[in-house]
Amino acid sequence: MIQLESNSSETMTKFFYLVEHFIPFPQSEYGGLWNVIAEDENECFDLITQRDQEFNVEHYPQLRHNIQNARTYALAEDLESKIVEEFTT
């Protein structure tokens, strides 16, 4: 992950995360692909877990690992942080 110095007069670079996250059967087949715009890995994690509403808390350590290993792209524009799309089961 790229570390950026923040200056109050400049906008913060946002990133597009493609996070693969599955919870294995037999407990669940929950999971899938999350497309997220966020400032950093922590914000990405927060956005996904807010959507999850703590339904799968025991899998959050794996989610953090998956975010760290996600394909990540710097965005040219300062877009709103959000979950753009999710494909989950």
Helices and strands as residue ranges (DSSP letters): E 15-22, E 31-38, H 41-52, G 57-59, H 60-68, E 71-74, E 82-88
